[in-house]
Amino acid sequence: MSLVLRRTCLKAKGNILSSSSGNIGLNCPIIITASRTFSDDKSGNNPQFCTSTILIENGFNVQELPVVVKKLRDLSEIEDKPNEENATKTSDSLNYHLIREEFKQCLDLRDVFSLLSKCTKITPNIALGAIERIYDIENNPRALIIDSRSLHMNLAKGAILDKLLRVVMKTEDTQTILNILNTVSAFMEPFKYQFHDELLLRVIDNKLSIEQLCEFTTFLIKNKKDCKYSDTIDKLWVGFVAREAEINEINIVQVFSILHGMKVSKRIILTLLEQKLSDLWAKIKVPIMQEILNSFIEEKYLSLQSFCVVGGWLSANIHALDEDSLLDVISKLTRLKYTDDRIEQAVEKYMRLKGSKIDSPVLIVGILNFCMQFKINNKVILNACSDYFLSNWQKVPPSFLKSFIYPYGYLYFILANSSQFWSLTEKMLLESFEKVGSDDLSSIVLSSIYSENYPITLVNKMLSPEYMSKVNKPETLQKFHLIDVAMSLESKDYSGPLLPKDHWSKPISQDFRIKNIVNKIMDPLTSVVGGDNKLSVAVSVPYLPSDETYLLDIMIHPAGLGSNTFNWKSKSFRNQNIGLLIHLPDHYCSDNKHLIGPQVMKKRHLKILGIKVASLKYSMLSQFYTSYDKNGLKEYLFQSINSAKECF
């Protein structure tokens, strides 16, 4: 007996993913470098196939994948035969619903067998219709006629069903067998292994279409608790590779949808799909792309190549998206933590053209969450969202207020209608004061302060003893203390501080990235300032809340006059100390130029407290350090320190 892997599969593997797209890692031919064969049927009872593995080389990557090897008794079976599946479908297959209706007229087993006897030829679909009706009758005892003849019928039933099953098994219509597998029938359950094996042989013979392969895989995934089914899933990749030319802009989503059930073969199918997505993206319609994004989320998929394709698709199709579709796509991209310039430009285009016509507040929330996730300080998008808020504030429920307002202060965005926007914000919060949670309320007020707007009436109401008694979360209490101090420092009309000093909070710890880079630049920094006795690291301003806002990464001061001996309240020492703030990449908006609101407020407060402030970019410090450019680092530190702005 010979063991043969069909030539069609070998040809497919040799051609997989070869293309002229120029995508690195995808246009390398996949080469079969070795194979080994073993039987997965321990009892040796399966005479039709056994399991083998092959090593596949794709560029520098080598992967071992399982395949099914067909056992042949005659080597002539190796010759390729034309795929006649579509041509061999009989007329009864096309009219299967009519056959089922005919058998439904049968009231008992005698009627079913009588109808079968009238058929000049029992085709697979006639056999299937009879089997289904027999099962229905047996599950409806009232329809049974209990007499001597029916007893004889029951005795003959087993032999007749066996014959019918053999007829169905021989059908060239693969869809019929798939329908049987998907039938929820206790009667058919014992026979499903046989139909499973038949389908597996047809996969080897390249007789299943892409849609049928997906349907077969879906069945196996749903029933993966059965070891026989779960072991088959990763052996079907050869069918997808052989039929890769049939993957189009419609059925590609079906292939994506079965990824979650694959294990060792997932990588090769993903590589195939990445290439097909790159080829087909211009033809993909909105609902299909939405489903593909669902698969990305379910798979926790990360492929910059595919995400970039989605960005190009969105840019080209933004005009075709309605409010629900845009919300869905933007929300999914936010969950995937991906954006690029084309996505931002597409959203900007939508807001410029359709922003004034948007009806749903949920869409605005989705867009603002998108801006928050990626720190997008986009003038067109943010102004359009604020215009919606001003025109439709009656539609905005209290639970949405933080999402509508917080991004503007956090991104330190100067609104075109700033005064009107923040006045309306305070008015709405006062009117719905009891409906807004204390944490949301504190975040919104902080956002207002970041933007240098001071809602005194609202803050007085928030910090009243009656309201403060309801605030229990430490994180929220810290925000309330920060609001009190910020209003006291910045607003001349504020009568605070209204809260007692926060003596119980833990000391703020310096970010480990900043701590690490400070250690690395300490020698050149000491050289620039003239000695290590003029430097203090991670200095917290006393008498103020334990918050990152009042932590200096480095303080430059007169020799020997460190943070422990410095008189913070003395006006004579104003502008004598320099606070160096090291700004991490996440301290900036997406343009890597504009600081976010909390960092802008930090600089304001330190200046009010009498400290000159200089900013250092973490990325610049790292670049100088890793390139061993000591002279460039010293020059950067020197210029930054000399450009420190004096306090107010």
FENCORLIN-V384678 format. One record per residue. N is the residue number from 1. NEAR is the number of other C-alpha atoms within 8 Angstrom. D_CENTER is the distance of its C-alpha to the mean C-alpha in whole Angstrom. Layout:
((N & NEAR & D_CENTER) (N & NEAR & D_CENTER))
This chain:
((1 & 6 & 49) (2 & 8 & 47) (3 & 8 & 43) (4 & 9 & 41) (5 & 10 & 38) (6 & 11 & 38) (7 & 8 & 39) (8 & 10 & 36) (9 & 14 & 33) (10 & 9 & 35) (11 & 9 & 35) (12 & 11 & 31) (13 & 13 & 30) (14 & 10 & 33) (15 & 9 & 31) (16 & 11 & 27) (17 & 11 & 25) (18 & 9 & 28) (19 & 7 & 28) (20 & 5 & 29) (21 & 5 & 26) (22 & 7 & 26) (23 & 6 & 23) (24 & 5 & 24) (25 & 7 & 23) (26 & 11 & 23) (27 & 12 & 27) (28 & 9 & 28) (29 & 12 & 30) (30 & 12 & 29) (31 & 9 & 32) (32 & 11 & 34) (33 & 8 & 35) (34 & 7 & 37) (35 & 9 & 37) (36 & 7 & 38) (37 & 8 & 39) (38 & 7 & 39) (39 & 9 & 39) (40 & 6 & 37) (41 & 8 & 39) (42 & 6 & 41) (43 & 4 & 44) (44 & 7 & 45) (45 & 6 & 45) (46 & 7 & 42) (47 & 6 & 44) (48 & 8 & 42) (49 & 10 & 39) (50 & 14 & 38) (51 & 12 & 35) (52 & 13 & 35) (53 & 11 & 33) (54 & 13 & 32) (55 & 12 & 31) (56 & 13 & 29) (57 & 13 & 29) (58 & 11 & 27) (59 & 9 & 28) (60 & 5 & 28) (61 & 6 & 26) (62 & 9 & 28) (63 & 7 & 26) (64 & 8 & 28) (65 & 12 & 27) (66 & 10 & 29) (67 & 11 & 31) (68 & 11 & 34) (69 & 13 & 37) (70 & 13 & 39) (71 & 12 & 43) (72 & 11 & 46) (73 & 6 & 49) (74 & 7 & 50) (75 & 7 & 49) (76 & 5 & 50) (77 & 7 & 46) (78 & 8 & 44) (79 & 5 & 45) (80 & 7 & 43) (81 & 4 & 43) (82 & 4 & 42) (83 & 6 & 39) (84 & 6 & 41) (85 & 10 & 39) (86 & 7 & 39) (87 & 5 & 42) (88 & 8 & 43) (89 & 10 & 42) (90 & 6 & 45) (91 & 6 & 46) (92 & 10 & 45) (93 & 9 & 41) (94 & 7 & 41) (95 & 8 & 43) (96 & 9 & 41) (97 & 6 & 41) (98 & 7 & 45) (99 & 12 & 46) (100 & 10 & 44) (101 & 8 & 46) (102 & 8 & 49) (103 & 12 & 48) (104 & 8 & 47) (105 & 6 & 51) (106 & 10 & 52) (107 & 10 & 53) (108 & 11 & 54) (109 & 13 & 53) (110 & 8 & 57) (111 & 9 & 56) (112 & 14 & 53) (113 & 8 & 55) (114 & 8 & 57) (115 & 9 & 55) (116 & 9 & 54) (117 & 7 & 57) (118 & 6 & 58) (119 & 7 & 55) (120 & 5 & 57) (121 & 4 & 53) (122 & 9 & 51) (123 & 10 & 47) (124 & 12 & 44) (125 & 12 & 43) (126 & 10 & 46) (127 & 13 & 46) (128 & 11 & 42) (129 & 11 & 44) (130 & 11 & 47) (131 & 10 & 45) (132 & 8 & 42) (133 & 13 & 45) (134 & 11 & 47) (135 & 10 & 44) (136 & 8 & 44) (137 & 13 & 48) (138 & 8 & 48) (139 & 6 & 45) (140 & 8 & 47) (141 & 7 & 51) (142 & 5 & 53) (143 & 8 & 52) (144 & 11 & 54) (145 & 7 & 58) (146 & 6 & 60) (147 & 6 & 63) (148 & 6 & 64) (149 & 6 & 63) (150 & 11 & 59) (151 & 9 & 60) (152 & 8 & 61) (153 & 10 & 58) (154 & 9 & 55) (155 & 7 & 57) (156 & 8 & 57) (157 & 8 & 53) (158 & 8 & 52) (159 & 7 & 53) (160 & 8 & 52) (161 & 9 & 49) (162 & 8 & 49) (163 & 8 & 50) (164 & 12 & 48) (165 & 10 & 45) (166 & 8 & 46) (167 & 12 & 46) (168 & 14 & 43) (169 & 10 & 42) (170 & 7 & 44) (171 & 10 & 42) (172 & 7 & 41) (173 & 11 & 38) (174 & 10 & 35) (175 & 7 & 33) (176 & 10 & 36) (177 & 12 & 35) (178 & 11 & 32) (179 & 8 & 33) (180 & 10 & 35) (181 & 10 & 32) (182 & 7 & 30) (183 & 7 & 33) (184 & 4 & 33) (185 & 7 & 37) (186 & 6 & 38) (187 & 6 & 41) (188 & 9 & 39) (189 & 7 & 37) (190 & 7 & 40) (191 & 7 & 40) (192 & 10 & 36) (193 & 7 & 36) (194 & 7 & 39) (195 & 12 & 36) (196 & 9 & 33) (197 & 8 & 36) (198 & 9 & 37) (199 & 10 & 33) (200 & 8 & 33) (201 & 11 & 36) (202 & 10 & 35) (203 & 13 & 32) (204 & 15 & 34) (205 & 8 & 36) (206 & 11 & 33) (207 & 9 & 34) (208 & 11 & 31) (209 & 8 & 29) (210 & 13 & 25) (211 & 9 & 25) (212 & 10 & 27) (213 & 13 & 25) (214 & 11 & 22) (215 & 9 & 24) (216 & 9 & 26) (217 & 11 & 23) (218 & 9 & 21) (219 & 10 & 25) (220 & 12 & 25) (221 & 12 & 21) (222 & 6 & 23) (223 & 9 & 26) (224 & 9 & 25) (225 & 6 & 27) (226 & 7 & 30) (227 & 7 & 30) (228 & 6 & 31) (229 & 12 & 28) (230 & 12 & 26) (231 & 8 & 28) (232 & 9 & 28) (233 & 12 & 24) (234 & 13 & 24) (235 & 12 & 27) (236 & 12 & 26) (237 & 10 & 24) (238 & 13 & 28) (239 & 13 & 28) (240 & 11 & 24) (241 & 13 & 26) (242 & 13 & 29) (243 & 11 & 28) (244 & 10 & 25) (245 & 6 & 27) (246 & 7 & 27) (247 & 11 & 23) (248 & 9 & 23) (249 & 11 & 21) (250 & 8 & 21) (251 & 10 & 21) (252 & 12 & 18) (253 & 12 & 16) (254 & 9 & 18) (255 & 11 & 17) (256 & 10 & 14) (257 & 9 & 14) (258 & 12 & 16) (259 & 12 & 14) (260 & 7 & 13) (261 & 7 & 17) (262 & 10 & 18) (263 & 6 & 19) (264 & 7 & 21) (265 & 11 & 21) (266 & 10 & 17) (267 & 7 & 18) (268 & 8 & 20) (269 & 12 & 19) (270 & 9 & 15) (271 & 10 & 18) (272 & 12 & 20) (273 & 11 & 17) (274 & 10 & 16) (275 & 10 & 19) (276 & 11 & 20) (277 & 11 & 17) (278 & 9 & 19) (279 & 7 & 22) (280 & 10 & 21) (281 & 11 & 19) (282 & 7 & 22) (283 & 6 & 22) (284 & 10 & 19) (285 & 7 & 20) (286 & 10 & 17) (287 & 6 & 17) (288 & 10 & 16) (289 & 10 & 13) (290 & 11 & 12) (291 & 9 & 12) (292 & 11 & 10) (293 & 11 & 7) (294 & 9 & 7) (295 & 12 & 8) (296 & 11 & 5) (297 & 11 & 3) (298 & 8 & 7) (299 & 8 & 8) (300 & 7 & 5) (301 & 8 & 6) (302 & 6 & 8) (303 & 6 & 11) (304 & 6 & 12) (305 & 7 & 15) (306 & 10 & 12) (307 & 10 & 10) (308 & 9 & 14) (309 & 11 & 15) (310 & 9 & 12) (311 & 12 & 14) (312 & 10 & 17) (313 & 10 & 17) (314 & 11 & 16) (315 & 11 & 19) (316 & 8 & 21) (317 & 9 & 20) (318 & 12 & 20) (319 & 6 & 23) (320 & 6 & 22) (321 & 10 & 20) (322 & 6 & 21) (323 & 9 & 20) (324 & 8 & 18) (325 & 10 & 16) (326 & 11 & 16) (327 & 12 & 15) (328 & 9 & 12) (329 & 10 & 11) (330 & 11 & 11) (331 & 10 & 9) (332 & 11 & 6) (333 & 11 & 7) (334 & 12 & 8) (335 & 8 & 5) (336 & 9 & 3) (337 & 8 & 7) (338 & 8 & 9) (339 & 10 & 12) (340 & 8 & 15) (341 & 6 & 19) (342 & 10 & 18) (343 & 12 & 16) (344 & 9 & 18) (345 & 9 & 21) (346 & 11 & 19) (347 & 10 & 19) (348 & 11 & 22) (349 & 9 & 24) (350 & 11 & 23) (351 & 12 & 24) (352 & 10 & 27) (353 & 7 & 28) (354 & 8 & 27) (355 & 11 & 26) (356 & 9 & 30) (357 & 5 & 29) (358 & 8 & 26) (359 & 4 & 27) (360 & 7 & 24) (361 & 8 & 23) (362 & 7 & 20) (363 & 11 & 19) (364 & 10 & 20) (365 & 11 & 18) (366 & 11 & 15) (367 & 10 & 16) (368 & 13 & 18) (369 & 11 & 15) (370 & 12 & 13) (371 & 11 & 17) (372 & 10 & 17) (373 & 9 & 13) (374 & 10 & 15) (375 & 10 & 18) (376 & 12 & 19) (377 & 11 & 23) (378 & 7 & 23) (379 & 6 & 27) (380 & 9 & 26) (381 & 11 & 23) (382 & 12 & 24) (383 & 10 & 28) (384 & 12 & 27) (385 & 11 & 25) (386 & 10 & 28) (387 & 9 & 30) (388 & 12 & 28) (389 & 10 & 29) (390 & 9 & 32) (391 & 6 & 33) (392 & 8 & 31) (393 & 8 & 31) (394 & 5 & 33) (395 & 6 & 30) (396 & 10 & 28) (397 & 7 & 28) (398 & 8 & 28) (399 & 7 & 25) (400 & 9 & 23) (401 & 10 & 26) (402 & 11 & 24) (403 & 10 & 21) (404 & 11 & 23) (405 & 11 & 26) (406 & 12 & 24) (407 & 13 & 22) (408 & 13 & 26) (409 & 15 & 27) (410 & 12 & 24) (411 & 14 & 24) (412 & 12 & 28) (413 & 9 & 28) (414 & 7 & 31) (415 & 9 & 31) (416 & 5 & 34) (417 & 6 & 35) (418 & 8 & 35) (419 & 6 & 38) (420 & 7 & 37) (421 & 10 & 33) (422 & 10 & 34) (423 & 8 & 37) (424 & 9 & 35) (425 & 9 & 33) (426 & 10 & 36) (427 & 8 & 37) (428 & 8 & 35) (429 & 11 & 34) (430 & 8 & 38) (431 & 6 & 38) (432 & 9 & 35) (433 & 7 & 35) (434 & 5 & 36) (435 & 7 & 32) (436 & 11 & 30) (437 & 7 & 29) (438 & 8 & 31) (439 & 7 & 27) (440 & 9 & 26) (441 & 11 & 30) (442 & 12 & 30) (443 & 11 & 27) (444 & 12 & 28) (445 & 11 & 32) (446 & 11 & 30) (447 & 15 & 28) (448 & 14 & 32) (449 & 14 & 34) (450 & 14 & 31) (451 & 12 & 32) (452 & 6 & 36) (453 & 8 & 36) (454 & 8 & 38) (455 & 9 & 38) (456 & 8 & 41) (457 & 6 & 42) (458 & 10 & 39) (459 & 9 & 39) (460 & 8 & 42) (461 & 8 & 41) (462 & 8 & 38) (463 & 11 & 40) (464 & 8 & 43) (465 & 6 & 44) (466 & 6 & 43) (467 & 10 & 40) (468 & 9 & 39) (469 & 7 & 40) (470 & 6 & 37) (471 & 9 & 35) (472 & 7 & 34) (473 & 6 & 31) (474 & 6 & 32) (475 & 6 & 29) (476 & 12 & 30) (477 & 10 & 33) (478 & 10 & 33) (479 & 11 & 31) (480 & 10 & 34) (481 & 11 & 37) (482 & 10 & 35) (483 & 12 & 35) (484 & 12 & 39) (485 & 12 & 40) (486 & 10 & 38) (487 & 13 & 40) (488 & 12 & 43) (489 & 9 & 42) (490 & 7 & 41) (491 & 8 & 43) (492 & 6 & 47) (493 & 5 & 47) (494 & 8 & 45) (495 & 6 & 48) (496 & 9 & 46) (497 & 9 & 45) (498 & 7 & 45) (499 & 8 & 43) (500 & 5 & 45) (501 & 7 & 44) (502 & 9 & 41) (503 & 4 & 42) (504 & 4 & 40) (505 & 7 & 37) (506 & 5 & 36) (507 & 5 & 36) (508 & 9 & 33) (509 & 4 & 32) (510 & 9 & 31) (511 & 6 & 28) (512 & 6 & 28) (513 & 6 & 27) (514 & 12 & 30) (515 & 9 & 32) (516 & 8 & 32) (517 & 11 & 33) (518 & 8 & 36) (519 & 7 & 37) (520 & 8 & 37) (521 & 10 & 38) (522 & 8 & 41) (523 & 7 & 44) (524 & 10 & 43) (525 & 10 & 43) (526 & 12 & 46) (527 & 8 & 48) (528 & 9 & 47) (529 & 8 & 48) (530 & 7 & 51) (531 & 8 & 50) (532 & 6 & 48) (533 & 8 & 50) (534 & 15 & 49) (535 & 12 & 45) (536 & 12 & 43) (537 & 8 & 40) (538 & 10 & 37) (539 & 11 & 40) (540 & 9 & 39) (541 & 9 & 41) (542 & 5 & 43) (543 & 5 & 44) (544 & 9 & 41) (545 & 12 & 38) (546 & 11 & 36) (547 & 9 & 33) (548 & 6 & 31) (549 & 8 & 33) (550 & 13 & 36) (551 & 12 & 35) (552 & 13 & 37) (553 & 13 & 35) (554 & 12 & 39) (555 & 14 & 42) (556 & 12 & 45) (557 & 13 & 48) (558 & 9 & 52) (559 & 7 & 53) (560 & 7 & 53) (561 & 10 & 52) (562 & 13 & 49) (563 & 7 & 46) (564 & 5 & 49) (565 & 6 & 52) (566 & 7 & 51) (567 & 6 & 52) (568 & 8 & 49) (569 & 4 & 51) (570 & 7 & 54) (571 & 6 & 54) (572 & 4 & 56) (573 & 10 & 53) (574 & 10 & 50) (575 & 10 & 49) (576 & 9 & 50) (577 & 13 & 47) (578 & 14 & 44) (579 & 13 & 40) (580 & 14 & 38) (581 & 11 & 34) (582 & 10 & 32) (583 & 11 & 29) (584 & 10 & 25) (585 & 9 & 23) (586 & 6 & 21) (587 & 9 & 24) (588 & 14 & 24) (589 & 15 & 22) (590 & 9 & 20) (591 & 8 & 23) (592 & 8 & 24) (593 & 7 & 28) (594 & 7 & 28) (595 & 12 & 27) (596 & 12 & 26) (597 & 13 & 28) (598 & 9 & 28) (599 & 10 & 29) (600 & 11 & 32) (601 & 11 & 33) (602 & 10 & 34) (603 & 9 & 36) (604 & 8 & 38) (605 & 12 & 39) (606 & 13 & 40) (607 & 13 & 42) (608 & 10 & 43) (609 & 8 & 44) (610 & 13 & 46) (611 & 15 & 44) (612 & 15 & 44) (613 & 15 & 40) (614 & 13 & 39) (615 & 10 & 35) (616 & 12 & 34) (617 & 10 & 31) (618 & 12 & 29) (619 & 8 & 28) (620 & 8 & 31) (621 & 12 & 33) (622 & 9 & 31) (623 & 8 & 32) (624 & 12 & 35) (625 & 12 & 35) (626 & 7 & 33) (627 & 6 & 36) (628 & 6 & 39) (629 & 9 & 40) (630 & 9 & 42) (631 & 6 & 44) (632 & 8 & 41) (633 & 12 & 39) (634 & 11 & 43) (635 & 8 & 43) (636 & 8 & 40) (637 & 11 & 41) (638 & 9 & 44) (639 & 8 & 43) (640 & 11 & 40) (641 & 10 & 43) (642 & 6 & 45) (643 & 7 & 43) (644 & 11 & 43) (645 & 7 & 43) (646 & 9 & 46) (647 & 13 & 45) (648 & 5 & 46))
